[in-house]
Amino acid sequence: MKMELDVLTDVLQTGDQEVIQKALLEFNKEYAQCFFFNEEERQRRKREQLEEFRIMKHRESVFDSDSNSDFDHSEDPAVRQREKIGELLIDFLGRDLQPSCQLVSLEAVRILSRDKHALAPFASRESMCVLARLAGIEYAEGRGPRGVCDCEVVSEALKCLCNTVYNSEAAQVMAGEMRLIHGLVERLKVNTGGMASGRDTRFYELRLMFLLTALLVDVRRQLARDLHGVTLLTDTLEAALDLRWLDVYEVSTGRDRSPLRRDETDRVMEVLKILFNITFDTSRQQVDEEDAALYRHLAAILRHCLLTDSDGRERTQEFHGHTVNLLVNLPLMCLDVLLTPKVDPGSVEYMGMNMDTVEILLDFMDNRLDRGLKLRESLTPVLNLLTESSRYHRETRKFLRARVLPPLRDVKNRPEVGETLRNKLVRLMTHVNTDVKHCAAEFLFVLCKENVSRFVKYTGYGNAAGLLAARGLLGGGRGDGKYSEEEDTDTEEYKEAKPNINPVTGRVEEKLPNPMDGMTDEQKEYEAMKLVSMFDKLSREQIIQPMGVGCDGKLTPLDETMQQMADQISLHSDSDMELD
């Protein structure tokens, strides 16, 4: 028989530990998989909104999602009942209880804290203090845990704090005021390896730290600057991976090393996510010699992460994804350690450099391209990393160009047709998402040493036009990057086909017959005037706006372009007159 909430309320008010524990065990069993308590109410509201939509035919009617908190639940009897149970549970946990009773009570709090509409009892200062004490976390005003709690109790209390902080803005503010991040840092210092306090416990300590740094800007800054978070978390990452160093910035990456276990991967990924939060603007800052050494040390560890697998392909992809996200944040000058390890048997070598890491990043990018899902979130970080690394490190650029843009041989198909890396990336240059198409175009542009003619050669002018217009290079030339001069190695196939390649499509096309052949001069003039009239009408009705390439190489309205040309002609005329 299902535990009725009003019965549980009455039991909690008795104060009898044995009776309460028995009732909570039944409640936890019944609601263990419950994430929504007001299913009937939510479905009723959806039906009412749907009916209103049909009657009013109001196209902008917005349906509340399951997590919509705009609806006023304060007078909902079911919500008030769950809040009452929450209040009673917090009062109960404030007493001296047996560990088994603490555990079942916290399990009930964890279940109730999934409900965004009934979080008020858990977001108050008193409640947060009770949960922090049971989690073994010191908090503001010098107060901390009383005694040592059972490991399972600590873990369950941390889960409750994670749920509450994630779902409640009030709890987030309170966590900041209580300076929970300081207590978590102290917990982390106790054992950076994460074994003494229990694997599950350490994971939820890291998860809570991640939530606080993700949701609270002030906490993020405190951890990064005042609490030396990068150093602390780098040590934590190093210990969790059990690294063996061969040189200052080289980690032993034995190819026979076993994949990380699931729980190990979970903890490592939480550390990577926290480091990402607190280093978000690092790449845009100038770093001194001491910080550069720290980031190089971290980059060497991240190289090891990229060369390490987890339990399964999907898990490995997720693990490497978080590693790539963090690498993007590091100063470019510190990424040279990715190439410095000596070349071992089985390593990928190019120009005498170890390219194992770049090869892994390339495979990672190719895998994300094949998936085609959430490209902005999953693909742009690795594209940005490869682009900036190519811009900064000559060997990386040359290696990637050899893999992505090998000498052209196939000139019969459009650049976007096919399954090579070049084809896949060129297809992205016209993607609907602006960030995705910009990142793909920028990557290929850098591999072409920002040379416009070479870029157009590999991508076609139609695909390249967007980036060239944005960079003011429609008239040709090259970008601002500093690259060495070298000859482009054209294949014999390309040289033979070059006169017949359409620069817009980037492929060989048969020459079409001239539609004006056979026309008299009067007919040609008539067709020309007809075309001018059509463009004029479309322009006046603001359906299109004729554009031209301005003096700065960017697209500008045609009338402005003509005015610029007239001004230049006038200027040259004036100069000639002065010379005379």
N, C-alpha and C positions, 0 to 999 in steps of 0.2 A: 504494500500500500504506500502511495506517495506521501512524503512528509508535507503536511500543510504548514504554510508559513505562519499562520496565526498560532498554531500549536507550538511551533519553535519559539515564537515570541514569548509565550507563556512560560515555556521551560527555561528560557534564558533568564527570566525574571525571578526564578526560584533561587538562583545562586548555588544550587547543589552541583558540585563538580562532576560527580559520577553520572547523574541524570543528564546534565548538559552534554557531557562527552558522548554519551550513548545517542542522544538526539542529533548531535552534530555529525556523528559517523553516518547516520541514516541520511541526513541532509546532503552531505558531501557525496555519498554514493549516488543519490538520485539526481543531483545537479552537476555531476562531474563534467559532463559534456555540454552543459548549458552555457550559451553565450548571449542569449537574448531571453529576458524574462517576460516581456510584454508582447509576445507574439500575436495574441488575439487583438490587442489594442492597435498594434502596428498595421495588421491586415485590415482592420476596420477603417482606419484613417486612409489607407491607400484606396479602399473601395469608395469612400466618400469623395476623395480627390478625383478619382477617375470619373465618377458620376458628374461631379461639378464641371470637369473638363468637357464632357460630352454635351452637357446642357449649355454651357456658356460658349463652347467652341473657341476657347481662349488659347491660342497657339503657344503663348508664353507661359502657360501654367507649368510650374516646376514641381515634380514629385519629390517628397522627402525621401532621402536614403535611410537605410537602417541606422546609420550613425548620426543622422541629423539631430542636432541638439537645440535648434531654434524653437521647436515646439515646446510649449510650457507644460512641463510634467510635474510642477510643484504641487498641484492639487490632485494628482492621480493617486487614488487610494493604494494601488499596488506598489507604486514608487515609495510612498510614505511608509508603507509597511517594511519594505526592504531597507529603507534608511533607518527605521527603528531597530531592525535586527542588527544593522551595522553599528549603531550606537551602543547597543547592549554587548556586542562582541568586543568592542574596544574597551568598554568598562571592565568586562570579564578578563581581558588580557592584561589589564593593569594590575590584577591581583597576583599573588604568589601561587602559581599553578605547577602541577606536574608537567614535565616535558611532553608527555603523550597528550595531555589536555591542551597545552599550548599549540601543539602541532595541528590537531583537528580544528581548533579555533581559527588558526591562521589559514588553513585550507578553505574554511568557510569564507573568510575575508577575501581570499584570492578569487573565489568563485563570484562573490558579490561585486568585487572591484572591476569585473569585466563590464559591468553595466554603467554606461556613461551618465545615466540619468539619476543614479542613486549614490553618487560618490561623495556627497557632502560630509558624511560621518567620518570618512577616511582622509579627507583633505585638510582637516583642522590641525592646528599646531599640536594639540594634545595627542591626537591620533598618530600624527607623523612621528612624534617623539616616542610613543609606545612601539611603533613598528621599527624605528631606527634602533631603539634599545635592544629589541629582540633580534635584530639583524647584526648586532655587534658593532654598530657604527657610531662613533662619537659625533656630537653635534654642538651647536653654538653654546656659548656661555660656560664652556668647560665641562659640560655634562657628557656622560658617556654611558656605556652599558654597565649594568650591575651584574657582576659575576660573569661566568662563561656559559653561554647558552648551548644547548644541544645542536650539533651540526645540521640536522634536518630542520630544526626550528629556525636556525639562522637562514638557511636556504629558502624556506617557505616565507619568512618575513621579507626577504629580498624580492621574491616574486610579487608579493603584495605591494611593495614600494614601486616596483617597475610598472605594474598595472596602473596604480594610482597616479604616478607622475606622468605616464603616457596619456592617460585619459582625462586628466583634470588640470586646467590652467592654474587653479587655486593651489593645487598641490605642487605645481612647478614653482610658483612664487614662494611658497613656504619652504620648499627644499633649498632654494637660494638663500632665504633668510637664515635658515638653520645651518648653512654652510656644510651641507652633507658631503660636498666634494672633498672637503678637507679630511673628513672621517674616512672616506673611501680611499684617498691617497695613503693615509696611514695604514689602512688594511692592506693595501697593495704592497707597501714597503715591508710588511712583516715577512712575506714570502713571495718574491717575484716569480718563482717557478709555478706557484699556484697549486701545489700538492698538499701542503700541510693543512690548509683550510678546507680541503675537499674540492674535487673537480667541479661539482655542480654549484657549490657555493661561490667559487672563484668566477665561474661563468656569469652568474647573476650580479656579482659585484661589478664586473666589467660591463654588463648590459645596462645597469643603472647609471654607471659613469657615462656610457655612450648616450643614453637618453638625456641626461642633464646637459652634456656638452652640445647635443644636437638642438635642444629646445631652449636653452638659456645662453644668450650671448655673453653675459657677464661671467657665468661659470666657465665658459670656454676660455675666456681671457685669463681668468684666475689660474686655471690649470696650466695654460701655456706659459704664462709669464711668472706668476708668483710662486707656483708650485713645481716649476721645472718639469712639466708634464712630458715633454718630448724625451728627455733623458730617462725619466722613470719608466715610461711605456716602452721605450726602446730596450731597456734592460729586461722588462717583463717579456717582451717579444723574444728576445735572445734566449732567455731561460726556458720559455715555453717550447721553443724549437730545439733546445738542447744542442746548441751549435758548437762546432769545433773549428777554431780559426787557424788558417795556414799562414796568413800574412796580416798586415794591418787592416787591409780592406778586402780580404779574401777568405770566404768560408768554405770549408770542405763540403763538397756536394757529391758524395759518393753515388754512383749511378745504380748501385745495388741497394740503396737506402729504401726502407719500407715506406709505403704511403702513410700519411698522417691518419690517425684514427678519427672518427667522427667527432668525439668530444674534444680532441686536441685542435681539430680544425675550427670548431665552434669558438673556442677561447681565442685562438690566434686571430680569427676574423673580427672578433669584438675589439681586440687591441688595434687592429688595422683601421677599423671604423673610427675609433676614438682619436687616433693619430691623424686621420684625415680631417676630422673636425677642428683640431687645434692647430693644424698647419695649413689651413685653407688659403691664407694669403701669403704664405712663405715665399712662393716662387716669384712674387712681385716685389720682394724686399731685398735690400742689400744685406748680405750676411758677412760677419767678420770671420777671422781665421778659426776661432774656436767653434763657432756655430757651423762653419763649413765642414770641419772635422766630424762633428756630431752627425750632420746630414749625410756625409759620405759613409759613415759607419752604418747608419740606417739604410742607405741605399744598398750597401753590400748584403745586409740581411734580407732586403726585399728581392735582391737577385736570387738568393737562396730560395725564397718563397716561390718565385716563378719557376724554378727548376725542381720544385717539390710537388708531388701529387697528393691528392686526398683519396678518400674511399669512393671511387666512382668518377666517371667523366663529368657529370653535372656538378658534383661537389667541387671538383678540381677547377672547373670553369668559374664557379662562384668565388672560390678562394683566390684565383688569379685575378678576377675582376676587382676585388677589393685591393689587391696589391697594386694593380695598375692605377687605380684611383689615387692611391697615396703617392705613387711615383710622380704623377702629374704635378703634385703640390711642391715637390722638392726643387731646390735651385738647380738650373740646368748645369751649372759648372760642377755640381756634385754627382752628376750621373755618369761621369767618366769611369767610375769604378765598375760600371756594368760591363765594360770592355777590357779591363786591365788584367783579370785572372789569366794565368798562363794557359796555353792551348794544350789540352790533354788528348790522348787517343780517344776518338769518338766525338771530339768537340767540332763545332762548325768554325772553320777558320777563314778569314778574309783579310788580305793585306797584313798578315801576321798577327791579327787581333782575334780574340775569342768572341765569336758572335752567337754563342748559345742563347743569351738573353734576347737578343734582337730576333733570332729565329723563333723563339717561344712567343714573343709579342706578335710577330707576323702571323703565326699559326692561330694565335688567339683572335687576332683581327679577322682572319679568314673565316674562322668558326662563327663569329658574331655576324659577319656578312651573310653567311649561309642561313643563319636563323632568321634574319630579317625582322625580328621582333624588338620593339622599343629601342630603335637604333639610336635615338638621341641619348638615352641613358646608358646603353650597353656598348655603343661603338665609338661615340665621340671622345671619351677619355683616352682610349688607346690610339686613336687617330691623332689627337693633340700631342700625346707623348711622342709618337714616332715622328711627327712633323717637327716639333721643337728640337728633338734629339738630332734629326737630320740637319736642321739649320745650324746647330751648334757643333756637331761632331762629323767631320768630313767622312770618316770611315763608315759610320752608320749610314750616311746618305748614299754613298757609293754602293754599299751592300744592298740596301733596300731598292735602289734604282735597278740594280742587276736582277732583282727578284720580281719587282713590280712592273718596271718599264724596260724589259729587254729590247734589243734592237728589233725594229719593226720588220716583219716578214709578211704577215697577213694584212693586206691592204684592200682586200675585196669586200670585207664586212665592215660595218660601222664600228667605231671604237667601243660602243656600249653593248655590242652583240657578242656573246660568248661567255665562257665560264672562267677565264683567267682573272687574276687579281686586278689587272688593268681594266678589264671589261666591267667587273663588279663595281669598282670605284668610279668609273666614268658614269655608270648608270645612276650613282648617287648624286652626281653633279646637277641633276635636275629633280632631285627629291623634293617632296612637298614641304618637308621640314627645313627651315632656313639654316639652322645650326648644322644639320647633317650634311647638306649640300656644300656649305661653306667649308667644313672640315675636310671633306673628301677632296674638294677642288684645291684647297690650300696645300694639302699633303702632296698631291701630284705636281702642283706648281713648284714646290720646294725641291722635289726630286728632279725637276727640270731646271734646277738652279735659277728659278724665277725668270727664265728666258721665254718670252712670249711665243716666238716662232716654234720653239721646241715643244712648248706646252700645247699649242694648237695642233702640231703634228701628231701628238699622241692622243689627243682628246677630241679633235674636231672643233672648228670655230664656234659652231652652234652650242656645244656644251661648255666651251671655255668663256663665252661672252659674259656670263654673269659675274665671274670673278674679275675678268679684265675691266669690265665697266666699273665695278666697285673700287678697283685699284687705279683707275685712270690710265689704263694701258691698252685701250681699244685701238690706238694708233700704232701699237707695236712697242718695241724696246724691251726692258726688263725691270724687275722689281728692285727694291732697295737692298736686298741681301748681298753680302760680300762672299763671293765664290771665286775659286780659281778658274782661269780660262783653260778650256780644253776643247778639242774638236769633237763634234758629235759623230759617232760611228754609224753611218748608214749602211744597211745591207744592200747587196746587189739587187735583191727583189724590190726594195724601196726605191732605189735610184732609177730603176727601169720604169716603175709605175708612177713616179712622182709627177710627171707632166699631166697625167690623167686623173690625179686625185682631186676630188672636190674638197676644198679647204673647210667648207661649212660642215659637211657630213663626215669628213675624215676617211673617205674610202674612194676607190676607183669607181667611176660611174660612166656609163656610155653617154656620149654627147648626143643630146636630143636635137632634133631638127629645129631650125630657127622658125618660129611661127610667123615671122614677118616676111619670110621668103615668098616671092611672088606678088607681094603687095606693091601697089603704086605709091609714090611719095604722098599723094593726097590721102590714101587709105591709112598710111602709117601716121600721118599728122592727125587724122581724125581719131584713131585709136589712142594716140598719146594724149590728146586733149580730153578724150572721154575718161581716161585714167586720172588725169589731173583733176577733173571735175568731181570724180568719185571721192578722191582723197580730200578735196576741199570741203565737200559736204560732210564727210565723216569727222573732219577736224572742227568745222563750225558747230556741229552738233555734239562735240566733245565726246565722241565715241572712241576716237583715237587721238593721240597727240604726236605729230611728226617729230622725230628726234634726229639729232646729228651728233657727231663727235666734236666736242669743243676743243679749244687750244690746250686744255689740261688733260686731254685724253679720255674724258668722261662724257657720258651721254647727257646732252642738254637739249631743251626744246629747240626746234629747227630755227625759229625766228631769232633766238639768242645766238645760235651758232652763226647765222648769216650776219648778225650785227658785229660779232667778234671779228669775222673775216673782213667786213667793211672797215672796221676800226684799224685792223692791221694794215690793210691796203692804204688807208689814209695816212697812217703813221709812216709807212715806207715812202709814200709820195712826198710828205713833208721833209723827210730826211734827204731825199734826192734834191729837193729844191734848195735846201740849205747848203748842200755840197756844191751845187752849181753857183 
